[in-house]
Amino acid sequence: MTPVIILTALDQISDRIEGLNAGADDYLVKPFDLAELSARIGSVARRYAGNPNPIVTHGPLEIDLAARSIHRDGRPVALTAREWALFEAFLSRPGQLLSKAQLEDKLYAFGAEIESNTIEVHLSRLRKKLGAEVIETERGLGYRLGRA
């Protein structure tokens, strides 16, 4: 039941068919854009999570996972790529506690140095944009998506 996306330089149609028939959920040929890979990972994850509908409602928030957009009380909310990456981590694990280290891993994908207060800064900005109740803090343990 583990999702599989094949990333390869083999670009022949016969290779693609063989990979998909072998059980892969998706097939992506190198070179590829990281944004496309991210979208494909999200698509496969939704299928495995039983949520093919990319619209998620959480309290006053309406989140379109496919379009990577959020509306709060009907008004659009603009998130930076890093804020979206963190928020998506919470959405993919609702109710679960995420440690600071787990959240930092989401930002390492951007190839930048992570400073000691980076997570706190981004979480503060997310709370201002989405509402203070959206992300809960468990002192000394981590953070979780708040109750809807």
C-alpha positions as CSV (number, residue, x, y, z in Angstrom):
1,M,0.0,0.0,0.0
2,T,3.0,2.3,-0.3
3,P,2.6,4.9,-3.1
4,V,5.3,4.7,-5.8
5,I,6.4,7.4,-8.2
6,I,9.1,6.4,-10.7
7,L,11.7,9.1,-11.4
8,T,13.8,8.0,-14.3
9,A,15.7,9.0,-17.4
10,L,14.0,6.2,-19.4
11,D,11.6,8.1,-21.6
12,Q,10.3,5.5,-24.1
13,I,6.5,4.8,-24.0
14,S,7.3,1.1,-23.5
15,D,9.3,2.0,-20.3
16,R,6.4,4.1,-19.0
17,I,3.9,1.4,-19.7
18,E,6.1,-1.2,-18.1
19,G,6.6,0.9,-15.0
20,L,2.9,1.7,-14.5
21,N,2.0,-2.0,-15.2
22,A,4.5,-3.0,-12.6
23,G,2.4,-1.1,-10.0
24,A,3.8,2.5,-10.0
25,D,1.2,5.2,-9.3
26,D,3.0,7.7,-11.5
27,Y,6.0,8.0,-13.8
28,L,8.1,11.1,-14.2
29,V,10.9,11.5,-16.7
30,K,14.1,13.4,-15.9
31,P,14.7,16.3,-16.2
32,F,11.6,17.5,-14.4
33,D,10.5,20.6,-12.6
34,L,10.4,20.3,-8.8
35,A,7.0,22.0,-8.8
36,E,5.6,19.3,-11.0
37,L,7.1,16.6,-8.8
38,S,5.5,18.3,-5.8
39,A,2.1,18.4,-7.5
40,R,2.4,14.7,-8.5
41,I,3.3,13.7,-4.9
42,G,0.3,15.7,-3.7
43,S,-1.9,13.9,-6.2
44,V,-0.7,10.5,-5.3
45,A,-1.0,11.3,-1.6
46,R,-4.6,12.4,-2.0
47,R,-5.5,9.2,-3.7
48,Y,-4.0,7.1,-0.9
49,A,-5.6,9.3,1.7
50,G,-8.9,8.7,0.2
51,N,-9.4,12.3,-0.7
52,P,-9.4,12.8,-4.5
53,N,-11.1,16.1,-3.9
54,P,-8.4,18.8,-3.5
55,I,-10.8,21.1,-1.5
56,V,-10.4,20.8,2.3
57,T,-12.4,22.8,4.8
58,H,-10.9,23.5,8.2
59,G,-13.0,25.9,10.3
60,P,-13.2,29.2,8.5
61,L,-10.6,28.0,6.0
62,E,-11.2,26.6,2.5
63,I,-8.1,25.0,1.2
64,D,-7.6,24.0,-2.5
65,L,-4.7,21.6,-2.4
66,A,-4.4,21.4,-6.2
67,A,-4.3,25.1,-6.7
68,R,-2.4,25.7,-3.5
69,S,-4.8,28.4,-2.5
70,I,-6.6,29.3,0.8
71,H,-9.7,31.4,1.5
72,R,-10.5,32.5,5.0
73,D,-14.1,33.6,5.4
74,G,-14.4,33.8,1.6
75,R,-11.3,36.1,1.2
76,P,-8.1,34.8,-0.4
77,V,-5.0,34.4,1.8
78,A,-1.6,34.6,0.2
79,L,1.0,32.3,1.6
80,T,4.7,32.2,0.7
81,A,6.1,28.9,-0.6
82,R,7.7,28.2,2.9
83,E,4.4,29.0,4.7
84,W,2.5,26.7,2.3
85,A,5.1,23.9,2.9
86,L,4.6,24.2,6.6
87,F,0.8,24.4,6.5
88,E,0.7,21.5,4.1
89,A,2.7,19.4,6.7
90,F,-0.1,20.1,9.2
91,L,-2.8,19.3,6.7
92,S,-1.3,16.0,5.8
93,R,-1.2,14.9,9.5
94,P,-4.3,16.5,11.1
95,G,-4.3,16.2,14.9
96,Q,-0.8,14.8,15.0
97,L,2.0,16.6,16.9
98,L,4.8,17.7,14.6
99,S,8.2,18.4,16.2
100,K,10.3,21.4,15.3
101,A,12.8,19.1,13.5
102,Q,10.0,17.6,11.4
103,L,8.9,21.0,10.3
104,E,12.5,22.1,9.6
105,D,12.7,19.1,7.2
106,K,9.9,20.6,5.2
107,L,12.0,23.8,4.7
108,Y,15.3,22.1,3.9
109,A,13.8,21.2,0.5
110,F,14.3,24.9,-0.4
111,G,18.1,24.5,0.0
112,A,18.4,27.4,2.4
113,E,20.1,27.5,5.8
114,I,17.6,27.1,8.6
115,E,18.2,29.5,11.5
116,S,17.2,28.7,15.1
117,N,13.9,30.7,15.1
118,T,12.9,30.1,11.5
119,I,10.0,27.8,12.4
120,E,8.7,30.2,15.0
121,V,8.8,33.1,12.6
122,H,6.9,31.2,9.8
123,L,4.4,29.9,12.3
124,S,3.8,33.4,13.7
125,R,3.1,34.6,10.1
126,L,0.8,31.7,9.4
127,R,-1.2,32.4,12.6
128,K,-1.5,36.1,11.6
129,K,-2.8,35.2,8.2
130,L,-5.0,32.1,9.0
131,G,-6.0,32.8,12.6
132,A,-4.3,32.1,16.0
133,E,-6.3,29.0,16.6
134,V,-5.2,27.3,13.4
135,I,-1.9,26.0,14.8
136,E,-1.6,24.9,18.4
137,T,1.7,24.8,20.4
138,E,2.5,21.9,22.8
139,R,5.3,23.5,24.9
140,G,8.5,21.5,24.5
141,L,7.0,19.0,22.2
142,G,5.9,20.6,18.9
143,Y,2.9,21.9,17.0
144,R,-0.3,20.6,15.6
145,L,-3.2,21.7,13.4
146,G,-5.9,23.2,15.7
147,R,-9.4,21.9,15.9
148,A,-11.8,23.1,13.2
